[in-house]
Amino acid sequence: MGATTVHSAAKSGGIKPTLAKEQPKDLFQKPSLWQGLALATGLALVSTVLGKWMPTVGAPVFAILLGLLIRNTMGMMPLFQPGLTFASKKVLQWSIIALGFGLSFGQVLQTGLESLWVTLITIAVAFTVAALLGRALGVPDKLRTLIGAGTAICGGSAIAAVAPIIKPEDHETAFAISTIFLFNVVAVLVFPFFGHLLNMSDIGFGLWAGTAINDTSSVVAAAYSYSAEAGDYATIVKLTRATFIIPICLFYVFLELRHQKQEGTDFNLSRLIPWFIVWFVVASAIRSTGLIPAEILSILQVMAKFLMVLALAAIGLSSNMRMMARTGWQPVALGLGVWVAVSVSSLAVQMYSGNW
């Protein structure tokens, strides 16, 4: 029976027009993970080629910039969003776990301990400046807490962890995430430039990027564009810093319980644990046993770097800069002030300790 006959019969009540759902075009209209993943993969391949052509910029930076350009000039169809969200979160975590196979457990432990005191100083600076400057700018308490946590710990992940505890308004959470991401993008562009301008060593730049850039994705993008050694070092420093999300959240749980005089709160400790960091350490430990052949480790490293570029492309493709522009100047000014304070304090500590 032809399509015309089916349509006519349906109109006359003979049969129900159920065949429309079976049309192949629905495969391309219904959102799924694959459309967004395919788009991000294609952009990652282009960025990888451009990164080899211009290694001073690097594939991670190209991925974010091209993603931002496409998203904010051409727009993005909703059907791509599930895959882009999956890539920007899960694939990024997988890439970090895979990076663990390229680092010995002793190196991870040593770097984490070496950077710990710098991390503690920058976290203290972030929360102090957020409280004082936020009050001076008239930024609401919960919004400045979110911006302080995002800058001090790990960007959007810290904001997402703290928000259910302090219960801000939805628009405050959106403002905080938009503000933090704005400076993540700026950091990817300006940190390598200033690193070369200041003639920083690979280790010095890795420590600076790992302690002063907000989000993990931007840390790896900026640091690996500087050098592979800087990228490895910055990744460990950043993951060490990210573990502080747990004590910070416990602190705010204590404050909420005290202020509201409640016996409990909507709080689950296991959700605060950044499990991908645990698996990163496990991967590093496995690598240190020598059980995995060097050829396999080499493949894992290539895969890790490509997955990272893919995730960064997805982040760029998901970022609406127009929405960020509507945040308002006070939260942006607060985010800028806290970010600059953290960046300068990290450099000052390095100058004092001679690690530059």
C-alpha positions in Angstrom: 0.0 0.0 0.0 1.4 3.4 -1.0 1.8 6.4 1.2 -1.2 8.1 -0.5 -3.4 5.1 0.1 -2.4 4.9 3.7 -3.1 8.6 4.2 -6.5 8.4 2.5 -7.5 5.4 4.5 -6.5 7.1 7.7 -8.6 10.1 6.9 -11.6 7.9 6.3 -11.2 6.1 9.6 -10.0 2.8 8.0 -6.7 2.7 9.8 -4.7 4.9 12.2 -1.8 6.9 10.7 0.8 5.2 12.8 3.5 5.0 10.1 4.7 8.5 10.6 6.7 7.4 13.7 8.6 5.0 11.5 10.0 7.5 9.1 13.8 7.5 9.0 13.9 11.3 9.5 12.9 10.8 13.1 16.3 9.3 13.7 17.7 12.7 13.1 15.0 14.7 14.9 14.9 12.9 18.2 17.7 14.0 20.6 20.2 11.3 21.6 23.8 11.1 22.8 25.2 10.3 19.4 24.4 13.6 17.6 26.2 15.7 20.1 29.1 13.3 20.5 29.5 13.1 16.7 29.5 16.9 16.4 32.1 17.3 19.3 34.2 14.5 17.7 34.3 16.2 14.4 35.3 19.5 15.9 37.9 17.7 18.0 39.5 16.2 14.9 39.6 19.6 13.3 41.2 21.1 16.4 43.8 18.3 16.6 44.9 19.1 13.0 45.0 22.8 13.8 46.9 22.1 17.0 49.6 20.3 15.1 49.8 23.1 12.6 50.0 25.7 15.4 51.4 23.9 18.5 51.9 27.2 20.4 48.1 27.4 20.6 47.4 23.7 20.8 44.3 21.5 20.1 42.6 22.2 23.5 42.5 25.9 23.0 41.3 25.5 19.4 38.6 23.2 20.6 37.1 25.7 23.1 37.4 28.7 20.8 35.9 27.0 17.7 33.1 25.6 19.9 32.4 29.1 21.3 32.5 30.6 17.8 30.0 28.0 16.4 27.7 28.1 19.3 27.4 31.9 19.5 27.2 32.7 15.8 25.3 29.8 14.3 23.4 28.6 17.4 23.0 25.0 18.5 20.0 22.8 17.8 18.5 21.1 21.0 19.0 17.6 19.6 22.8 18.0 20.0 22.6 19.0 23.7 22.4 15.6 25.4 25.6 14.4 23.7 27.4 17.7 24.4 26.4 17.6 28.0 27.6 14.0 28.3 30.9 14.8 26.6 31.6 17.9 28.7 31.2 16.0 31.9 31.7 12.2 31.5 34.2 12.2 28.6 36.3 14.9 30.4 36.4 12.7 33.5 37.4 9.7 31.4 40.2 11.7 29.8 41.6 12.6 33.2 41.4 9.0 34.3 43.3 7.9 31.2 45.9 10.6 31.8 46.6 8.7 35.1 48.2 5.9 33.1 50.9 8.3 32.0 52.0 9.3 35.5 53.6 7.2 38.2 51.9 6.9 41.5 55.0 8.4 43.2 54.9 11.4 40.9 51.2 12.0 41.7 51.8 11.7 45.4 54.9 14.0 45.3 53.3 16.6 43.2 50.2 16.6 45.3 52.1 17.1 48.5 54.4 19.8 47.0 51.5 21.9 45.8 49.3 21.4 48.9 50.5 24.5 50.8 50.1 26.7 47.7 46.6 25.3 47.3 45.6 26.0 50.9 46.8 29.6 50.6 44.9 30.3 47.3 41.7 28.7 48.7 41.9 31.0 51.8 42.5 34.0 49.6 39.6 33.1 47.4 37.0 32.8 50.2 38.3 35.9 52.0 38.2 38.2 49.0 34.8 36.8 47.9 33.4 37.7 51.4 34.9 41.2 51.6 34.6 42.3 48.0 31.2 40.7 47.6 29.9 42.6 50.6 31.4 45.9 49.2 29.7 45.3 45.9 26.4 44.4 47.4 26.4 40.9 46.0 24.0 38.6 48.0 25.5 36.2 50.5 24.7 33.0 48.8 25.8 34.3 45.4 29.2 35.4 46.7 29.6 32.0 48.5 29.0 30.2 45.2 31.5 32.4 43.3 34.1 32.0 46.1 33.7 28.2 46.1 33.8 28.0 42.3 37.0 30.1 42.1 38.7 28.4 45.1 38.0 24.8 44.3 36.9 23.6 40.9 34.6 25.9 39.1 31.1 24.6 38.2 31.6 21.3 40.0 32.1 23.1 43.3 29.1 25.4 42.7 27.0 22.3 41.9 28.1 20.6 45.1 27.6 23.7 47.4 24.3 24.9 45.9 22.1 22.1 47.3 23.5 22.8 50.8 23.1 26.5 51.0 20.0 26.5 48.7 20.4 29.7 46.6 17.9 31.0 44.1 18.1 29.3 40.7 19.2 32.6 39.1 22.0 32.9 41.6 23.4 29.5 40.7 23.1 30.4 37.0 24.9 33.7 37.6 27.7 32.0 39.5 28.3 29.4 36.9 28.2 32.0 34.1 30.7 34.2 35.9 33.1 31.4 36.7 33.0 30.1 33.1 33.6 33.5 31.7 37.0 33.7 33.5 37.7 30.0 32.6 37.6 31.1 28.9 39.8 34.2 29.6 42.3 32.0 31.5 42.8 29.7 28.6 43.8 32.6 26.5 45.8 34.8 28.8 47.6 32.3 31.1 50.0 30.9 28.5 50.7 34.4 27.2 51.7 35.6 30.6 53.6 32.4 31.4 55.8 33.0 28.4 56.1 36.7 29.1 57.2 35.9 32.7 59.6 33.2 31.4 58.0 30.6 33.8 59.3 27.1 33.9 57.1 24.2 32.9 56.7 23.2 36.6 56.1 26.8 37.7 53.4 27.4 35.1 51.8 24.0 35.9 51.6 25.0 39.6 50.2 28.5 38.7 47.6 27.1 36.3 46.6 24.3 38.7 46.1 26.6 41.6 44.7 29.7 39.9 42.4 28.6 37.0 38.9 27.7 38.1 37.7 24.7 36.2 39.6 21.4 35.4 38.8 21.7 31.7 40.4 25.1 31.5 43.4 24.1 33.6 44.3 21.2 31.2 43.6 23.4 28.1 45.9 26.2 29.3 48.6 24.0 30.7 48.9 21.6 27.9 49.1 24.4 25.4 52.1 25.6 27.4 53.9 22.2 27.4 53.2 18.5 28.0 55.2 18.7 31.3 53.2 21.7 32.5 50.0 19.9 31.6 50.8 16.8 33.6 51.9 18.8 36.6 48.9 21.2 36.4 46.5 18.2 36.2 47.8 16.7 39.4 47.8 20.0 41.2 44.2 20.7 40.1 43.0 17.3 41.1 44.6 17.7 44.5 42.8 21.1 44.8 39.5 19.5 43.8 39.5 17.1 46.7 38.9 20.1 49.0 35.3 20.1 47.7 34.5 17.6 50.5 35.7 19.5 53.6 34.3 22.8 52.1 30.9 21.2 51.7 31.0 19.7 55.2 31.8 23.1 56.5 28.7 24.6 54.8 26.5 21.7 56.0 27.6 22.5 59.6 26.8 26.2 59.1 23.4 25.4 57.6 22.6 23.0 60.4 23.6 25.6 62.9 21.7 28.5 61.4 18.5 26.6 60.7 18.7 24.5 63.8 17.8 21.4 61.8 18.6 17.8 62.7 19.3 16.9 59.1 19.6 18.3 55.6 19.3 17.1 52.0 22.9 16.0 52.0 24.7 12.9 50.7 28.5 12.6 51.3 29.0 10.0 48.6 27.8 12.5 46.0 30.5 15.0 47.0 33.4 12.6 46.4 34.9 13.3 43.0 35.2 9.6 42.1 37.1 10.3 38.8 40.0 11.6 41.0 40.0 8.3 42.8 40.2 6.4 39.5 42.9 8.7 38.3 45.0 7.6 41.3 44.1 4.0 40.7 45.2 4.3 37.0 48.5 5.9 38.2 49.0 3.0 40.6 48.4 0.4 37.9 50.8 2.2 35.7 53.5 2.0 38.4 53.2 -1.8 38.7 54.7 -2.2 35.2 52.0 -4.7 34.2 50.8 -2.7 31.2 53.1 -2.8 28.2 54.6 0.5 27.0 52.8 0.3 23.7 49.4 0.1 25.5 50.4 3.1 27.7 51.3 5.1 24.6 47.9 4.4 23.1 46.1 5.4 26.3 48.0 8.7 26.4 47.0 9.5 22.8 43.4 8.5 23.6 43.4 10.6 26.8 44.5 13.7 25.0 42.0 13.3 22.2 39.1 12.7 24.7 40.2 15.9 26.5 40.0 17.9 23.2 36.6 16.3 22.5 35.3 17.3 25.9 36.6 20.9 25.5 34.9 21.1 22.1 31.6 20.1 23.7 32.1 22.7 26.5 32.6 25.4 23.9 29.6 24.2 21.8 27.4 24.3 24.9 28.3 27.8 26.1 25.9 30.7 25.5 27.9 33.9 25.8 24.8 36.0 25.4 23.3 34.5 28.5 26.5 35.1 30.4 26.4 38.8 29.3 23.1 39.2 31.1 24.6 38.2 34.4 25.1 41.8 35.5 28.3 43.6 36.4 28.5 43.0 40.1 28.9 39.2 40.0 31.3 39.6 37.1 33.3 42.2 39.1 33.3 39.9 42.1 34.5 36.9 39.9 37.2 39.1 38.4 38.4 40.3 41.8 38.6 36.9 43.3 40.2 35.3 40.3 42.9 38.1 40.1 43.5 37.7 43.9 44.0 34.0 43.5 46.2 34.3 40.5 48.4 37.0 42.1 48.7 35.1 45.4 49.7 31.9 43.6 52.5 33.8 41.8 53.6 35.6 45.0 53.9 32.3 46.8 56.0 30.9 44.0 58.3 33.9 44.0 58.7 33.6 47.7 59.5 29.9 47.6 61.7 30.1 44.5 59.6 27.7 42.4 59.1 30.1 39.5 
